[in-house]
Amino acid sequence: MTKDLFFVGKIQAAVQSLPQVESGPQWQGLFVRSEADFRARLQATPPDLVLLDLQATQVEVYKLIEEAVTHGVPVLAFGRHTDPQSLRRARQVGAVRAVPNSTLVTKFALLLEQATNPARPPVSVEADLEDA
């Protein structure tokens, strides 16, 4: 979920550029525009990962993080590098990663793998903020 339509294109391009696996499911991006759509997705078939724009002011982002985590869905939050407090708070309410927008774009594949692999050691909040 993001309020920035320009960023939707960047995320879609990043998903399409992920390495293809010969067998098994492939990544695909599903975008929602409202809290109701978000909750409906969580209830129907929970996604493998939620990407959430911390600047999505049309929704209560921290509440959505908590709801996703309650449904067992990891959250990768992203936001402005000039707002490290939002990134910190996202981690405090349960996001597995909270990174600046630029980091999301440049390290997309690595972040997806880290966020969806429960066997990987956790990344510290401070490590997420290094690029902020």
N, C-alpha and C positions, 0 to 999 in steps of 0.2 A: 504494500500500500504506500503510495506516494502522492503528494499533491502536485509534483512537478512533472508535467507531461514530457518535457525534454528528458528527464531522468528515466522515465518509462522506456524510452527508446534505447537509452544506454544499457539498461538492465536487460531488455530483450536481446540486444546485440551480444551482450556478455553471455547470456544463456545459450544463444545459438552458436557461440564460438567455443563452448565447452567441448573437451575431447569426447568423441563418440565411443561408446562401448559396444562391442559386437553383440553381446547378449545382455539381457537385463533391461530394466526401465531407463528411459532417457529423461533428462531434466526438461521441464517446460514451465514457463512462467504464466501464472494466472493472476490477474490484477483485479482488485476489488476497489470500489469507490466509496463505500459507506461502512459504518460499524455493523449494520444489519447484514450486509453482504459478507463481511468478515466472519461474523458469528455463524452464518448459514454454512460457510465453507468449513468451519471448524466442526460443526455438528454433522454435516453430511459425510464427507470423506476428509479427515484431517490431512493437511499437506505434510510433506517431509520437513519443510522449513518455511518460516514466515520471514519475509524481508519487510521491515517497517521503517518508514521515513519519520524521524522524530520531529520534523517540521510539518507534518500532516496535521495542521491546526484544525481541520474539520472534524477530527476525532480525538478521543482521549487516549493518546498513544500508550501511556503507561498502564492503563487499565487493560488495553488490548494485549500488551505483553503478558500481563498476569494471566489473562484468560487463555492465551495460547499455551503458556507453560502448564496451566491446570489441565489442559487437554493433552499434555505430553508432547507438544510441538515446540522444537527449539526456535528461538527468535534471533535473527541477525538484524540489529538496529543500525541505522546510519543517520548521520546528521552533519551539520556544519562544524568545521574544525574550530570555528570561533566560539563554539558553545560546548565546551567540555563538560559543563555541569549536566546538560541533557544526556550526554553519552554516559556519564557516571551513573545518573539516576536510572537509565535503562538497564544497566548492569545490576544495580541494586534491586530492581523489581523482577529480575529473572532472565534478561537477555543473555545468551551465551557469548555474544560478541556485540560490541557497540563501537563502530568505527566512523571516522570522517568519510564524507562522500567520496573523496579522491581515493581513499584506501579501498573502498568498496569496488570502485571501477578498476583500479590497477591490480588488485589481488583477489578478484572475484572467485576464481576457481579454487584457490587455496582456502578462502573464507568459507565457501560452501562445504568443502571437505571437512574442515575443522568443526564447523557448526553442526554437521549432521553425523559425525563419527563419535559415538560415546566413548570409544576407547582412547581417543586422543587426550592428552593432558590438558586441563583447562588453561586458558590464556588469561593473564592478569589484566585487571582494569587498566593499570598503568601502561601495559604493553599496547593496549588498544589506543590509549591517548598519546602515545609517542609521536604519532603523525599529526595529532591535533594542534 
